[in-house]
Amino acid sequence: MVSVTRQMLEAYPKSINLDRAKLAAVIDTIDSCAQACTACADACLSEEAVAELAKCARTDLDCADVCTTTARVLSRHTGYDANLTRSILEACVTACRACGDECARHAAMHEHCRICAEVCRECEQVCRDLLATIS
């Protein structure tokens, strides 16, 4: 099944300087990361040792916000600004790295943190890959 993201990019009437299928996959990965981070933060707040997970929850929510913003910027093409796109992708890489590192610290004890760390690592990589294609 083709994602809605890809359908919308394919329906965009003008040219896009990036491969539409690759861009759609990146946006979908970023959206998944935002969802995983939001769910992980919520799970952290439900753990017995919530005080020990405060930084993790905060990092999760920061990453979710950055990912959501990144996906939104990547979904818009009219008046495209490569400098802004690079900057937002770099911010997403930074947020995903920080969140992945923090969740990895708790992964042995909390499955939600293990899953989130994996998703953050994947998101960090796809953002790096897309950055490498932007001129």
C-alpha positions in Angstrom: 0.0 0.0 0.0 1.3 3.4 -0.9 1.4 5.9 2.0 -0.8 9.0 2.0 2.5 11.0 2.2 3.6 9.5 -1.1 0.2 10.0 -2.7 0.3 13.6 -1.8 3.9 14.1 -3.1 3.0 12.4 -6.3 0.0 14.7 -6.7 2.1 17.9 -6.2 1.7 19.6 -9.6 5.2 21.1 -9.9 8.7 19.6 -9.9 10.4 18.8 -6.7 14.2 18.7 -6.4 14.2 15.4 -4.5 13.1 11.9 -5.4 9.4 11.8 -4.3 9.4 8.2 -3.2 12.5 8.7 -1.0 11.1 12.0 0.4 7.8 10.3 1.3 9.7 7.4 3.1 11.7 10.0 5.0 8.6 11.9 6.1 6.9 8.7 7.1 9.9 7.7 9.2 10.0 11.1 10.8 6.3 10.9 11.6 6.8 7.4 13.1 9.6 8.8 15.3 7.4 11.6 16.5 4.7 9.1 17.5 7.2 6.7 19.2 8.7 9.6 21.2 5.3 10.8 22.3 4.2 7.3 23.3 7.5 6.7 25.1 7.2 10.0 27.1 3.7 9.0 28.1 5.0 5.5 29.2 7.8 7.1 31.1 5.2 9.1 33.1 3.4 5.8 34.0 6.5 4.0 35.3 7.0 3.5 39.1 10.4 5.3 38.9 9.0 8.3 37.1 11.5 10.7 38.7 14.4 8.8 37.2 12.7 9.1 33.8 12.0 12.8 33.8 14.9 13.7 31.5 13.9 10.8 29.2 10.3 12.1 29.0 11.5 15.6 28.3 13.9 14.5 25.6 11.2 12.3 24.0 8.8 15.3 23.9 11.5 17.6 22.5 12.3 15.1 19.8 8.6 14.6 19.0 8.2 18.3 18.5 11.3 18.6 16.3 10.2 15.6 14.2 6.7 16.9 13.7 8.0 20.3 12.6 10.6 18.6 10.3 7.9 16.5 8.6 5.7 19.5 8.1 8.5 21.5 6.5 9.5 18.6 4.3 5.9 18.3 3.1 5.8 21.8 1.7 7.4 22.6 -1.6 6.1 25.9 -2.9 8.8 28.5 -2.3 11.3 25.8 -1.3 14.3 27.0 0.7 17.2 24.5 0.7 18.9 26.4 3.6 15.9 26.1 5.8 15.4 22.4 4.9 19.0 21.7 5.7 18.7 23.4 9.0 15.6 21.7 10.1 17.0 18.3 9.1 20.2 19.0 11.1 18.0 19.9 14.1 16.1 16.6 13.6 19.4 14.7 13.5 20.5 16.3 16.7 17.1 15.7 18.5 17.0 12.1 17.4 20.6 11.5 18.5 19.9 13.0 21.9 16.7 11.1 22.4 18.2 7.8 21.1 21.0 8.2 23.5 18.8 8.9 26.5 16.3 6.1 25.7 19.2 3.7 25.2 20.2 4.3 28.8 16.8 2.9 29.9 16.3 0.3 27.2 17.3 -2.7 29.4 14.6 -1.9 31.9 11.9 -0.3 29.7 10.7 -1.8 26.4 9.2 1.5 25.3 12.6 3.1 25.7 14.3 0.3 23.7 11.7 0.7 20.8 12.0 4.5 20.9 15.8 4.4 20.8 15.7 2.2 17.7 13.2 4.4 15.9 15.3 7.5 16.8 18.4 5.9 15.4 16.5 5.1 12.1 15.1 8.6 11.9 18.6 10.1 12.5 20.0 8.0 9.7 17.3 8.8 7.1 17.6 12.5 7.9 21.4 12.3 7.4 20.8 10.4 4.1 18.4 13.1 2.9 20.8 15.9 3.9 23.5 14.3 1.7 21.2 14.7 -1.3 20.3 18.4 -0.8 22.5 20.7 -2.8 
